[in-house]
């Protein structure tokens, strides 16, 4: 009887776990394929356009840190 219990623990339980994981993986792959198929067929509406920003993106002036045309010898900082 002890040998039968050991056989169940060593052989049958890992096989059951592997079968359960295989079924779970197959279901997840099937769901993923169905989702991709639905997207390709256009069953989902396209995403809505983003609203314009609440502040203008170009309101702040660009600061020039290097201006080589301000004169010779000042390394652009004068």
LINGI-V84135 format. One record per pair of residues at least 12 apart in sequence whose ideal C-beta (glycine too) atoms are under 6 Angstrom apart, sorted by sequence separation. I is the first residue (numbers start at 1). GAP is how many residues later the second one is. If there is no record, write none. Layout:
# LINGI-V84135
I & GAP
I & GAP
This chain:
# LINGI-V84135
none
